[in-house]
Protein backbone atom coordinates (compact mmCIF):
# COMPACT_ATOMS: atom_id res chain seq x y z
CA UNK A 1 0.00 0.00 0.00
CA UNK A 2 1.27 3.43 -0.86
CA UNK A 3 0.87 6.45 1.38
CA UNK A 4 -2.05 8.69 0.43
CA UNK A 5 -1.99 11.19 3.26
CA UNK A 6 -2.08 14.89 2.38
CA UNK A 7 1.35 15.75 3.83
CA UNK A 8 1.04 19.38 2.85
CA UNK A 9 -2.62 19.87 3.77
CA UNK A 10 -3.49 23.34 5.11
CA UNK A 11 -3.28 23.46 8.88
CA UNK A 12 -0.93 20.51 9.30
CA UNK A 13 2.20 21.01 11.40
CA UNK A 14 5.55 19.20 11.34
CA UNK A 15 4.29 17.12 14.28
CA UNK A 16 1.15 16.25 12.30
CA UNK A 17 3.22 15.10 9.37
CA UNK A 18 5.37 12.93 11.62
CA UNK A 19 2.21 11.31 12.94
CA UNK A 20 0.96 10.61 9.42
CA UNK A 21 4.30 9.11 8.43
CA UNK A 22 4.31 6.92 11.53
CA UNK A 23 0.79 5.70 10.72
CA UNK A 24 1.92 4.66 7.24
CA UNK A 25 4.95 2.83 8.62
CA UNK A 26 2.75 0.94 11.05
CA UNK A 27 0.14 -0.22 8.53
CA UNK A 28 1.61 -3.68 7.76
CA UNK A 29 1.64 -4.46 11.48
CA UNK A 30 -1.89 -3.09 11.93
CA UNK A 31 -3.25 -5.26 9.12
CA UNK A 32 -1.45 -8.36 10.44
CA UNK A 33 -2.86 -7.88 13.94
CA UNK A 34 -6.34 -7.22 12.55
CA UNK A 35 -6.07 -10.52 10.68
CA UNK A 36 -5.09 -12.29 13.91
CA UNK A 37 -8.22 -10.98 15.63
CA UNK A 38 -10.45 -11.95 12.70
CA UNK A 39 -9.28 -15.56 13.05
CA UNK A 40 -11.00 -15.74 16.46
CA UNK A 41 -14.73 -16.55 16.00
CA UNK A 42 -15.90 -14.29 18.83
CA UNK A 43 -19.67 -14.51 18.30
CA UNK A 44 -21.33 -13.15 21.43
CA UNK A 45 -24.82 -14.57 20.89
CA UNK A 46 -26.18 -16.83 23.62
CA UNK A 47 -26.35 -19.96 21.47
CA UNK A 48 -22.63 -19.86 20.61
CA UNK A 49 -19.53 -21.08 22.42
CA UNK A 50 -18.29 -18.44 24.87
CA UNK A 51 -14.65 -19.58 24.80
CA UNK A 52 -13.71 -17.73 21.59
CA UNK A 53 -15.07 -14.48 23.01
CA UNK A 54 -12.89 -14.94 26.10
CA UNK A 55 -9.92 -15.72 23.86
CA UNK A 56 -10.61 -12.60 21.81
CA UNK A 57 -10.75 -10.46 24.96
CA UNK A 58 -7.40 -11.81 26.11
CA UNK A 59 -5.86 -11.10 22.70
CA UNK A 60 -7.10 -7.50 22.90
CA UNK A 61 -5.77 -7.17 26.44
CA UNK A 62 -2.33 -8.30 25.28
CA UNK A 63 -2.35 -5.80 22.41
CA UNK A 64 -3.20 -2.88 24.70
CA UNK A 65 -0.71 -4.05 27.33
CA UNK A 66 2.03 -4.11 24.69
CA UNK A 67 1.72 -0.35 24.10
CA UNK A 68 3.20 0.39 27.53
CA UNK A 69 0.85 3.36 27.85
CA UNK A 70 -1.50 2.25 30.60
CA UNK A 71 -1.31 1.89 34.35
CA UNK A 72 -3.58 -1.13 34.09
CA UNK A 73 -5.21 -3.26 31.40
CA UNK A 74 -7.84 -5.69 32.66
CA UNK A 75 -10.50 -8.10 31.41
CA UNK A 76 -13.84 -7.92 33.26
CA UNK A 77 -17.14 -9.74 33.01
CA UNK A 78 -20.47 -9.01 34.72
CA UNK A 79 -24.04 -10.18 34.95
CA UNK A 80 -26.74 -8.07 33.34
CA UNK A 81 -29.90 -6.79 35.03
CA UNK A 82 -31.63 -10.14 34.46
CA UNK A 83 -28.81 -12.11 36.07
CA UNK A 84 -27.40 -13.42 32.78
CA UNK A 85 -23.61 -13.53 32.61
CA UNK A 86 -22.33 -11.07 30.04
CA UNK A 87 -19.30 -11.39 27.79
CA UNK A 88 -15.79 -10.21 28.73
CA UNK A 89 -14.72 -6.67 27.95
CA UNK A 90 -11.31 -5.03 28.21
CA UNK A 91 -10.59 -1.79 30.10
CA UNK A 92 -7.31 0.12 29.98
CA UNK A 93 -6.62 3.37 31.81
CA UNK A 94 -3.93 6.05 32.00
CA UNK A 95 -4.75 9.11 34.15
CA UNK A 96 -4.42 12.66 32.84
CA UNK A 97 -1.70 15.00 34.05
CA UNK A 98 -1.38 18.78 34.42
CA UNK A 99 -5.11 19.36 33.99
CA UNK A 100 -5.20 17.84 30.52
CA UNK A 101 -8.42 16.24 29.22
CA UNK A 102 -9.16 12.53 29.16
CA UNK A 103 -10.20 10.68 26.01
CA UNK A 104 -12.18 7.43 26.17
CA UNK A 105 -11.76 5.20 23.10
CA UNK A 106 -14.49 2.62 22.49
CA UNK A 107 -14.79 -0.34 20.11
CA UNK A 108 -16.02 -3.94 20.40
CA UNK A 109 -14.30 -7.24 19.76
CA UNK A 110 -17.37 -9.48 19.42
CA UNK A 111 -18.93 -10.30 16.06
CA UNK A 112 -22.16 -11.44 14.42
CA UNK A 113 -22.65 -15.06 13.33
CA UNK A 114 -21.48 -15.86 9.80
CA UNK A 115 -24.80 -17.13 8.49
CA UNK A 116 -24.57 -19.74 5.74
CA UNK A 117 -20.86 -20.14 5.02
CA UNK A 118 -21.76 -21.24 1.49
CA UNK A 119 -22.61 -17.58 0.81
CA UNK A 120 -19.03 -16.50 1.56
CA UNK A 121 -16.52 -16.20 -1.26
CA UNK A 122 -13.67 -16.64 1.24
CA UNK A 123 -13.65 -18.50 4.59
CA UNK A 124 -15.24 -16.15 7.15
CA UNK A 125 -12.56 -16.70 9.80
CA UNK A 126 -9.58 -16.91 7.47
CA UNK A 127 -8.77 -13.25 6.67
CA UNK A 128 -8.12 -12.84 2.97
CA UNK A 129 -6.89 -9.73 1.15
CA UNK A 130 -8.45 -9.17 -2.26
CA UNK A 131 -7.41 -5.90 -3.85
CA UNK A 132 -7.71 -3.16 -1.24
CA UNK A 133 -10.06 -5.12 1.04
CA UNK A 134 -9.51 -7.59 3.88
CA UNK A 135 -12.37 -10.12 3.97
CA UNK A 136 -13.58 -11.90 7.11
CA UNK A 137 -16.24 -11.77 9.80
CA UNK A 138 -15.50 -8.82 12.08
CA UNK A 139 -12.80 -7.48 9.75
CA UNK A 140 -14.66 -4.18 9.81
CA UNK A 141 -17.38 -4.44 12.46
CA UNK A 142 -15.64 -3.86 14.75
CA UNK A 143 -12.21 -5.43 15.05
CA UNK A 144 -10.95 -2.76 12.67
CA UNK A 145 -12.17 -0.24 15.25
CA UNK A 146 -9.96 -1.94 17.84
CA UNK A 147 -6.96 -1.56 15.51
CA UNK A 148 -7.78 2.09 14.81
CA UNK A 149 -7.42 2.84 18.52
CA UNK A 150 -4.35 0.65 18.97
CA UNK A 151 -2.43 1.93 15.93
CA UNK A 152 -3.32 5.58 16.64
CA UNK A 153 -2.09 5.23 20.22
CA UNK A 154 1.17 3.67 19.05
CA UNK A 155 1.74 6.44 16.52
CA UNK A 156 1.17 9.14 19.14
CA UNK A 157 3.39 7.35 21.67
CA UNK A 158 6.31 7.06 19.26
CA UNK A 159 6.11 10.60 17.86
CA UNK A 160 5.77 12.15 21.33
CA UNK A 161 8.79 10.21 22.55
CA UNK A 162 10.83 11.05 19.45
CA UNK A 163 10.24 14.77 20.03
CA UNK A 164 10.91 14.59 23.79
CA UNK A 165 7.36 15.67 24.58
CA UNK A 166 5.08 14.70 27.42
CA UNK A 167 1.87 12.73 26.96
CA UNK A 168 -0.33 14.53 29.51
CA UNK A 169 -3.77 13.57 28.21
CA UNK A 170 -5.67 10.87 30.02
CA UNK A 171 -6.35 7.76 27.96
CA UNK A 172 -9.01 5.17 28.63
CA UNK A 173 -9.97 2.32 26.35
CA UNK A 174 -13.08 0.15 26.58
CA UNK A 175 -13.29 -2.75 24.13
CA UNK A 176 -16.69 -4.35 24.73
CA UNK A 177 -17.44 -8.03 24.22
CA UNK A 178 -21.19 -8.10 23.61
CA UNK A 179 -22.18 -5.12 21.48
CA UNK A 180 -23.64 -7.51 18.91
CA UNK A 181 -25.75 -9.07 21.65
CA UNK A 182 -27.35 -5.88 22.90
CA UNK A 183 -24.64 -4.56 25.28
CA UNK A 184 -26.65 -6.16 28.05
CA UNK A 185 -24.04 -5.78 30.80
CA UNK A 186 -22.83 -2.37 29.64
CA UNK A 187 -24.53 -0.65 32.56
CA UNK A 188 -22.57 -2.78 35.03
CA UNK A 189 -19.30 -1.82 33.35
CA UNK A 190 -20.25 1.84 33.76
CA UNK A 191 -21.19 1.32 37.39
CA UNK A 192 -18.08 -0.68 38.30
CA UNK A 193 -15.54 1.41 36.35
CA UNK A 194 -17.01 4.88 36.25
CA UNK A 195 -13.77 6.65 37.11
CA UNK A 196 -11.78 4.75 34.49
CA UNK A 197 -14.40 5.28 31.77
CA UNK A 198 -15.12 8.95 32.42
CA UNK A 199 -13.81 11.13 29.61
CA UNK A 200 -14.03 14.67 28.30
CA UNK A 201 -14.13 13.23 24.79
CA UNK A 202 -15.51 9.80 23.94
CA UNK A 203 -14.51 8.43 20.54
CA UNK A 204 -16.64 5.53 19.31
CA UNK A 205 -15.07 3.79 16.32
CA UNK A 206 -18.09 1.77 15.18
CA UNK A 207 -19.84 3.62 12.36
CA UNK A 208 -19.82 4.32 8.64
CA UNK A 209 -18.27 6.62 6.04
CA UNK A 210 -20.04 7.94 2.93
CA UNK A 211 -17.37 6.57 0.57
CA UNK A 212 -13.89 5.08 0.76
CA UNK A 213 -12.49 8.58 0.13
CA UNK A 214 -14.83 10.78 2.20
CA UNK A 215 -15.00 10.46 5.99
CA UNK A 216 -18.18 10.65 8.01
CA UNK A 217 -18.87 11.88 11.52
CA UNK A 218 -22.10 10.24 12.64
CA UNK A 219 -24.45 12.62 14.42
CA UNK A 220 -27.72 10.64 14.40
CA UNK A 221 -28.40 6.97 15.10
CA UNK A 222 -31.68 5.11 15.31
CA UNK A 223 -32.62 3.11 18.36
CA UNK A 224 -33.76 -0.49 18.26
CA UNK A 225 -36.59 -2.66 19.56
CA UNK A 226 -36.35 -6.42 19.09
CA UNK A 227 -38.43 -9.32 20.40
CA UNK A 228 -39.79 -12.76 19.63
CA UNK A 229 -43.48 -12.93 18.72
CA UNK A 230 -45.38 -16.22 19.04
CA UNK A 231 -48.73 -16.42 17.19
CA UNK A 232 -51.01 -19.28 18.31
CA UNK A 233 -54.37 -20.25 16.78
CA UNK A 234 -54.80 -23.93 17.72
CA UNK A 235 -54.17 -26.17 20.72
CA UNK A 236 -52.67 -28.81 18.47
CA UNK A 237 -51.84 -29.64 14.86
CA UNK A 238 -54.44 -30.98 12.43
CA UNK A 239 -54.45 -32.59 8.99
CA UNK A 240 -54.71 -29.76 6.45
CA UNK A 241 -56.88 -31.81 4.12
CA UNK A 242 -59.48 -32.54 6.77
CA UNK A 243 -59.76 -29.10 8.37
CA UNK A 244 -58.05 -26.71 5.95
CA UNK A 245 -60.46 -23.93 5.01
CA UNK A 246 -62.38 -24.33 8.24
CA UNK A 247 -60.05 -23.64 11.17
CA UNK A 248 -57.36 -20.89 11.15
CA UNK A 249 -53.78 -22.09 11.11
CA UNK A 250 -51.01 -20.05 12.72
CA UNK A 251 -49.20 -19.33 9.45
CA UNK A 252 -52.31 -17.70 8.01
CA UNK A 253 -52.68 -15.59 11.15
CA UNK A 254 -49.00 -14.67 11.11
CA UNK A 255 -49.10 -13.55 7.48
CA UNK A 256 -52.25 -11.49 8.03
CA UNK A 257 -50.94 -9.93 11.24
CA UNK A 258 -47.47 -9.09 9.96
CA UNK A 259 -48.92 -7.49 6.84
CA UNK A 260 -50.62 -4.86 9.01
CA UNK A 261 -47.22 -3.45 10.01
CA UNK A 262 -46.62 -1.76 6.64
CA UNK A 263 -48.66 0.20 4.09
CA UNK A 264 -48.72 -0.35 0.35
CA UNK A 265 -45.41 1.53 -0.05
CA UNK A 266 -43.60 -0.54 2.58
CA UNK A 267 -43.57 2.33 5.10
CA UNK A 268 -44.48 1.48 8.69
CA UNK A 269 -48.21 1.69 9.38
CA UNK A 270 -48.23 1.55 13.18
CA UNK A 271 -49.88 4.37 15.10
CA UNK A 272 -47.55 6.11 17.54
CA UNK A 273 -44.25 5.51 15.69
CA UNK A 274 -42.65 8.87 14.95
CA UNK A 275 -40.05 10.26 12.53
CA UNK A 276 -37.35 12.83 13.28
CA UNK A 277 -37.64 16.17 11.48
CA UNK A 278 -34.23 16.95 10.01
CA UNK A 279 -32.73 17.47 6.59
CA UNK A 280 -31.06 14.55 4.87
CA UNK A 281 -29.28 14.41 1.52
CA UNK A 282 -30.98 12.82 -1.44
CA UNK A 283 -29.45 9.85 -3.20
CA UNK A 284 -29.74 8.47 -6.69
CA UNK A 285 -32.49 5.84 -6.58
CA UNK A 286 -31.18 3.86 -9.54
CA UNK A 287 -27.75 3.72 -7.94
CA UNK A 288 -29.22 2.54 -4.63
CA UNK A 289 -31.17 -0.17 -6.42
CA UNK A 290 -28.02 -1.29 -8.20
CA UNK A 291 -25.82 -1.23 -5.10
CA UNK A 292 -28.30 -3.11 -2.93
CA UNK A 293 -29.37 -5.63 -5.57
CA UNK A 294 -33.13 -4.98 -5.27
CA UNK A 295 -34.59 -7.59 -7.60
CA UNK A 296 -37.79 -5.74 -8.44
CA UNK A 297 -36.05 -2.39 -8.90
CA UNK A 298 -38.32 -0.62 -6.40
CA UNK A 299 -37.40 0.78 -2.99
CA UNK A 300 -39.81 1.01 -0.07
CA UNK A 301 -40.97 3.94 2.04
CA UNK A 302 -41.44 7.62 1.28
CA UNK A 303 -39.43 10.81 1.55
CA UNK A 304 -35.71 11.49 0.91
CA UNK A 305 -33.83 8.23 0.65
CA UNK A 306 -31.34 8.99 3.42
CA UNK A 307 -34.13 10.22 5.71
CA UNK A 308 -35.78 6.79 5.42
CA UNK A 309 -32.78 5.12 7.05
CA UNK A 310 -31.56 7.97 9.27
CA UNK A 311 -34.72 9.58 10.61
CA UNK A 312 -37.69 7.26 10.03
CA UNK A 313 -38.85 4.15 11.92
CA UNK A 314 -38.57 0.71 10.34
CA UNK A 315 -39.79 -2.80 11.10
CA UNK A 316 -38.22 -6.02 9.81
CA UNK A 317 -39.02 -9.69 10.32
CA UNK A 318 -35.58 -11.27 10.64
CA UNK A 319 -36.49 -14.87 11.46
CA UNK A 320 -39.32 -17.41 11.42
CA UNK A 321 -39.60 -20.65 13.40
CA UNK A 322 -41.71 -22.94 11.23
CA UNK A 323 -41.11 -26.21 9.41
CA UNK A 324 -38.80 -25.82 6.45
CA UNK A 325 -39.98 -26.90 3.01
CA UNK A 326 -38.10 -30.19 3.16
CA UNK A 327 -39.95 -31.17 6.34
CA UNK A 328 -43.34 -29.63 5.57
CA UNK A 329 -46.16 -32.11 6.13
CA UNK A 330 -49.83 -31.57 5.27
CA UNK A 331 -50.45 -30.01 8.66
CA UNK A 332 -52.21 -26.95 9.98
CA UNK A 333 -49.60 -25.29 12.20
CA UNK A 334 -50.85 -24.47 15.71
CA UNK A 335 -48.24 -21.73 16.30
CA UNK A 336 -45.56 -19.75 14.50
CA UNK A 337 -42.74 -17.80 16.11
CA UNK A 338 -41.05 -14.82 14.44
CA UNK A 339 -38.29 -12.39 15.36
CA UNK A 340 -39.13 -8.71 15.02
CA UNK A 341 -36.28 -6.21 14.62
CA UNK A 342 -37.43 -2.60 14.59
CA UNK A 343 -35.61 0.74 14.37
CA UNK A 344 -36.54 3.82 16.37
CA UNK A 345 -36.15 7.30 14.92
CA UNK A 346 -34.10 9.82 16.94
CA UNK A 347 -36.32 11.78 19.27
CA UNK A 348 -38.60 8.90 20.31
CA UNK A 349 -37.95 6.72 23.34
CA UNK A 350 -37.46 3.03 22.74
CA UNK A 351 -40.04 2.15 25.42
CA UNK A 352 -42.70 4.35 23.82
CA UNK A 353 -41.97 2.74 20.45
CA UNK A 354 -42.10 -0.80 21.88
CA UNK A 355 -45.40 -0.12 23.65
CA UNK A 356 -46.97 1.25 20.48
CA UNK A 357 -45.76 -1.65 18.34
CA UNK A 358 -46.85 -4.35 20.80
CA UNK A 359 -50.24 -2.67 21.27
CA UNK A 360 -50.70 -2.65 17.49
CA UNK A 361 -49.98 -6.36 17.27
CA UNK A 362 -52.53 -7.23 19.96
CA UNK A 363 -55.15 -4.96 18.41
CA UNK A 364 -54.71 -6.51 14.96
CA UNK A 365 -54.38 -10.19 15.89
CA UNK A 366 -56.69 -12.01 13.42
CA UNK A 367 -59.08 -14.88 14.17
CA UNK A 368 -58.67 -14.39 17.93
CA UNK A 369 -55.06 -15.54 17.79
CA UNK A 370 -53.11 -15.59 21.07
CA UNK A 371 -49.85 -13.60 21.07
CA UNK A 372 -46.82 -13.96 23.31
CA UNK A 373 -43.86 -11.58 23.46
CA UNK A 374 -40.48 -12.65 24.85
CA UNK A 375 -36.81 -11.63 24.79
CA UNK A 376 -37.66 -7.93 24.46
CA UNK A 377 -34.58 -5.76 23.89
CA UNK A 378 -34.74 -1.96 23.75
CA UNK A 379 -31.97 0.44 22.73
CA UNK A 380 -32.31 4.19 22.60
CA UNK A 381 -31.71 6.42 19.58
CA UNK A 382 -29.03 9.09 19.80
CA UNK A 383 -28.35 12.62 18.52
CA UNK A 384 -24.92 14.28 18.77
CA UNK A 385 -24.52 17.94 19.75
CA UNK A 386 -22.63 19.24 16.71
CA UNK A 387 -21.70 22.62 18.24
CA UNK A 388 -19.04 21.42 20.71
CA UNK A 389 -15.32 22.05 20.34
CA UNK A 390 -14.75 18.30 20.31
CA UNK A 391 -16.75 17.98 17.10
CA UNK A 392 -14.72 20.81 15.58
CA UNK A 393 -11.46 19.12 16.57
CA UNK A 394 -12.62 15.76 15.19
CA UNK A 395 -13.76 17.31 11.92
CA UNK A 396 -10.36 18.96 11.49
CA UNK A 397 -8.57 15.69 12.23
CA UNK A 398 -10.77 13.81 9.77
CA UNK A 399 -10.17 16.43 7.08
CA UNK A 400 -6.39 16.31 7.49
CA UNK A 401 -6.20 12.55 7.97
CA UNK A 402 -8.36 11.75 4.95
CA UNK A 403 -7.58 14.71 2.69
CA UNK A 404 -11.31 15.34 2.23
CA UNK A 405 -13.92 17.40 4.02
CA UNK A 406 -15.92 15.17 6.40
CA UNK A 407 -19.68 14.90 6.18
CA UNK A 408 -22.05 14.92 9.13
CA UNK A 409 -24.15 11.81 8.64
CA UNK A 410 -26.79 9.63 10.18
CA UNK A 411 -26.93 5.86 10.06
CA UNK A 412 -29.80 3.46 10.13
CA UNK A 413 -28.10 1.11 12.56
CA UNK A 414 -28.13 1.39 16.33
CA UNK A 415 -25.52 1.79 19.05
CA UNK A 416 -27.82 1.64 22.08
CA UNK A 417 -25.18 2.18 24.75
CA UNK A 418 -24.51 5.73 23.49
CA UNK A 419 -27.55 6.97 25.39
CA UNK A 420 -26.19 5.25 28.52
CA UNK A 421 -22.84 6.98 28.04
CA UNK A 422 -24.55 10.34 27.55
CA UNK A 423 -26.65 9.85 30.68
CA UNK A 424 -23.65 8.76 32.78
CA UNK A 425 -21.29 11.45 31.48
CA UNK A 426 -23.52 14.39 30.45
CA UNK A 427 -20.59 16.80 30.08
CA UNK A 428 -18.63 14.52 27.74
CA UNK A 429 -18.62 15.09 24.00
CA UNK A 430 -19.34 11.87 22.10
CA UNK A 431 -17.70 11.53 18.68
CA UNK A 432 -18.90 8.64 16.52
CA UNK A 433 -16.44 7.75 13.78
CA UNK A 434 -15.97 4.56 11.85
CA UNK A 435 -14.12 2.28 9.48
CA UNK A 436 -17.01 1.04 7.34
CA UNK A 437 -17.99 2.14 3.83
CA UNK A 438 -20.91 1.32 1.50
CA UNK A 439 -19.27 -1.96 0.39
CA UNK A 440 -18.32 -3.25 3.86
CA UNK A 441 -21.35 -5.55 4.25
CA UNK A 442 -21.18 -5.66 8.02
CA UNK A 443 -23.36 -8.46 9.48
CA UNK A 444 -23.66 -10.00 6.01
CA UNK A 445 -21.67 -12.65 4.14
CA UNK A 446 -18.41 -11.35 2.63
CA UNK A 447 -17.86 -8.62 5.21
CA UNK A 448 -14.67 -6.71 4.44
CA UNK A 449 -12.51 -3.81 5.54
CA UNK A 450 -11.14 -1.38 2.97
CA UNK A 451 -7.49 -0.99 3.96
CA UNK A 452 -7.25 2.57 2.67
CA UNK A 453 -10.16 3.52 4.91
CA UNK A 454 -8.46 1.77 7.82
CA UNK A 455 -5.28 3.77 7.27
CA UNK A 456 -7.11 7.08 7.02
CA UNK A 457 -9.21 6.35 10.10
CA UNK A 458 -6.05 5.62 12.09
CA UNK A 459 -4.49 8.83 10.79
CA UNK A 460 -7.46 10.96 11.82
CA UNK A 461 -7.52 9.56 15.35
CA UNK A 462 -3.73 9.90 15.70
CA UNK A 463 -4.04 13.57 14.69
CA UNK A 464 -6.83 14.17 17.21
CA UNK A 465 -4.86 12.61 20.08
CA UNK A 466 -1.52 14.08 19.02
CA UNK A 467 -2.94 17.59 18.77
CA UNK A 468 -4.57 17.29 22.19
CA UNK A 469 -1.25 16.17 23.65
CA UNK A 470 0.59 19.07 21.97
CA UNK A 471 -1.94 21.61 23.23
CA UNK A 472 -1.54 20.51 26.84
CA UNK A 473 2.23 20.25 27.23
CA UNK A 474 3.36 21.15 30.75
CA UNK A 475 5.24 24.40 31.25
CA UNK A 476 8.81 23.16 31.75
CA UNK A 477 10.05 26.67 32.61
CA UNK A 478 7.85 26.91 35.70
CA UNK A 479 9.53 26.15 39.05
CA UNK A 480 8.90 22.72 40.45
CA UNK A 481 6.52 22.52 43.42
CA UNK A 482 8.15 22.53 46.84
CA UNK A 483 9.41 19.15 47.95
CA UNK A 484 10.21 17.86 44.42
JOJOBEL-V239065 format. One record per run of one state. SS is the DSSP state (@ for helix, = for strand, . for the rest). FROM is the first residue (numbers start at 0). LEN is the number of residues. If there is no record, write none. Layout:
BEGIN
SS,FROM,LEN / SS,FROM,LEN
END
This chain:
BEGIN
.,0,13 / @,13,25 / .,38,4 / =,42,1 / .,43,7 / @,50,16 / .,66,5 / =,71,5 / .,76,2 / =,78,1 / .,79,5 / =,84,1 / .,85,3 / =,88,6 / .,94,7 / =,101,7 / .,108,2 / =,110,1 / .,111,5 / @,116,3 / .,119,8 / =,127,3 / .,130,2 / =,132,3 / .,135,7 / @,142,20 / .,162,7 / =,169,7 / .,176,2 / @,178,3 / .,181,4 / @,185,7 / .,192,1 / @,193,4 / .,197,3 / =,200,8 / .,208,7 / =,215,6 / .,221,1 / =,222,10 / .,232,5 / =,237,2 / @,239,4 / .,243,6 / @,249,10 / .,259,2 / =,261,1 / .,262,5 / =,267,1 / .,268,16 / @,284,8 / .,292,12 / @,304,6 / .,310,3 / =,313,8 / .,321,3 / @,324,3 / .,327,3 / =,330,2 / .,332,2 / =,334,10 / .,344,5 / @,349,14 / .,363,2 / @,365,3 / .,368,1 / =,369,10 / .,379,2 / =,381,2 / .,383,5 / @,388,14 / .,402,4 / =,406,5 / .,411,5 / @,416,8 / .,424,4 / =,428,8 / .,436,11 / =,447,3 / @,450,21 / .,471,13
END
